[in-house]
Amino acid sequence: MSSPTLESALSQMQSLASQAAGQSSKGQHLSTTVGEGGFVDELQTSIERINTLKQEAAEKTRDFQAGKPGVELDDVMVDVQKASVAFEMGKQVRSRLVSAYKDVMNMRV
């Protein structure tokens, strides 16, 4: 994969992660500079966001099942769906990274 392709994939992943977290992508500036944080840091941050969404959804589900006041079914369903979409995105990114790694390793030098 070329550098612009990786930057594009990273940009899309960050955009989807922020949308899954309920943030608006309007007015946000995504840094694509090399050497500032790096790809590994961005990947780690995305994985942490996915984990946080999953934990929040599980907590809201438990609260709803326990009958805690102020926890509505529609809020629980939205949070569970956000966590599901974020997890699926993470799986797709992982699959593409593994595929790219295999392509690089199979290149002849």
Beta strands, then each sheet from edge to edge (+ up, - down):
end
